[in-house]
Amino acid sequence: MGETMQNRTRAIRARGIRTTVAALAAVAGVAGVAAAAVPAAAATAPASGTPRFLEPAELPPHPSSPWYAGAVTAGQPDPLPMCVGDALPSITSHREYWTEFDTNAQQLTVEGRSEQWAKDFAALLRKDLAGCAKKLMQQDPDITATQKYYGRLNVEEGADVYGIHTASAWGSSDIGLFSVGRDGATVTIVRWGQMGTFQHAQVADFKATTVTAVNKLY
C-alpha cells in the first residue's frame, strides 16, 4: 500500500471508520495497553450518583476472545466516533473496549443539565445516525455506506438501535452497531464494530448490551 493510500486510511479512521489497515493497527496497539486494561471479571465502583459503565463481560460475546476495557475517561474521545462524534459535548465521559481481534466497542455517556436537555440531545443523536450513511459518502467518494434501523427498545426512557455498513474502494468492509438510550437527564451511546457486513452484526446481543447499559446508569 502506497503512502497516499496509508494517509487516506488514517484519515478515514480519524472519522471513526474501521478500515482493514486501521483494524490491524488497533490490534497491535492492544499489546501496549493490555497491562492497564480491565479484564472481563473486574468490577467498577463509581462514586455515588455517577453513571455506571458497561463491564467487558456485558458486551456482545466474541467467539474467540475475551473483552478488555480501559478506564472511564472524562472528556470527548480522540478520535471522535463516526456519526455521533460531532454532537458530543465536552462533558462527555467514555470508555473503550477491545478484543484480541478487530472487534471493538465504546460507551459514551453525557449527564445533561435537565431532562429536557437530554431529550433534545438524544433526538439530535438519532437524527445524526439516521443520516449517517449519506453524510459518510458525501465526505468521501471512495466510501459506500448503507444503514438499517433496528428499532426502539423499551428501557427507561427508551433506546434506539442502528446498523451502518461501510465499504471502501480499496476493499475494506466494516459493520458498526450504534444505540442511543436515555435515563432521565443522562444519555448514553454504545458503539460496536468489526470487519464484516450486516450478516456479521450481532444485533440481538447488541440490543441486550444496550438494555444493560441504560438500566445500569443509575
Disulfide bonds with the S-S distance in Angstrom:
Cys83-Cys132 1.85
